[in-house]
């Protein structure tokens, strides 16, 4: 994807976000999958920082595969 198309793509995503849309018109450029909640840091932005230690674990392989299958068209 060239720089102009990539910039336009990101701009459209930003517009959808600013408008409060739940669904964006364009698919994301990248996707990160957090497959583990086993972190002992307490970063302010992390939703896992307040989880009890016994609730932290790894994502199942089946769920990981399901996410990849759903994201494959993009």
C-alpha positions as CSV (number, residue, x, y, z in Angstrom):
1,X,0.0,0.0,0.0
2,X,1.6,3.3,-1.0
3,X,1.9,6.2,1.4
4,X,-0.9,8.2,0.0
5,X,-3.4,5.3,0.1
6,X,-2.2,4.3,3.6
7,X,-2.6,7.9,4.8
8,X,-6.1,8.2,3.3
9,X,-7.1,4.9,4.9
10,X,-5.9,6.0,8.3
11,X,-7.7,9.3,7.9
12,X,-11.0,7.6,7.1
13,X,-10.6,5.3,10.2
14,X,-9.9,8.4,12.3
15,X,-13.0,10.1,11.0
16,X,-15.2,7.1,11.8
17,X,-13.7,7.1,15.3
18,X,-14.3,10.8,15.8
19,X,-17.9,10.4,14.7
20,X,-18.3,7.6,17.4
21,X,-19.2,4.9,14.9
22,X,-19.1,1.4,16.2
23,X,-18.2,0.1,12.7
24,X,-15.6,1.7,10.5
25,X,-15.9,1.9,6.7
26,X,-12.5,0.5,6.1
27,X,-10.9,-2.5,7.7
28,X,-7.8,-2.0,9.9
29,X,-4.3,-2.0,8.4
30,X,-2.9,-4.2,11.2
31,X,-4.3,-6.4,13.9
32,X,-2.6,-7.4,17.2
33,X,-3.8,-10.4,19.1
34,X,-3.0,-10.5,22.8
35,X,-2.9,-14.2,23.3
36,X,-1.8,-14.1,27.0
37,X,-2.9,-12.1,30.0
38,X,0.2,-13.4,32.0
39,X,1.9,-10.1,32.5
40,X,3.1,-8.9,35.9
41,X,3.4,-5.2,34.9
42,X,0.7,-2.7,35.9
43,X,0.6,-0.4,32.9
44,X,-2.1,2.3,33.3
45,X,-3.7,1.6,29.9
46,X,-3.8,-2.2,30.3
47,X,-7.2,-3.7,31.0
48,X,-5.5,-6.8,32.6
49,X,-3.7,-4.8,35.4
50,X,-6.6,-5.3,37.8
51,X,-7.2,-9.0,37.1
52,X,-6.5,-11.4,39.9
53,X,-3.5,-13.6,39.3
54,X,-5.5,-16.8,39.1
55,X,-7.7,-15.3,36.3
56,X,-4.7,-14.6,34.1
57,X,-3.9,-17.2,31.5
58,X,-3.3,-18.0,27.8
59,X,-5.9,-17.8,25.0
60,X,-7.0,-21.2,23.8
61,X,-5.8,-22.4,20.5
62,X,-9.4,-22.7,19.3
63,X,-10.2,-19.1,20.0
64,X,-7.0,-17.9,18.4
65,X,-7.8,-19.9,15.3
66,X,-11.4,-18.5,15.2
67,X,-10.0,-14.9,15.4
68,X,-7.6,-15.6,12.5
69,X,-10.4,-17.2,10.4
70,X,-12.7,-14.2,10.9
71,X,-9.9,-11.8,10.1
72,X,-8.6,-13.7,7.0
73,X,-10.8,-11.8,4.5
74,X,-9.2,-8.5,5.5
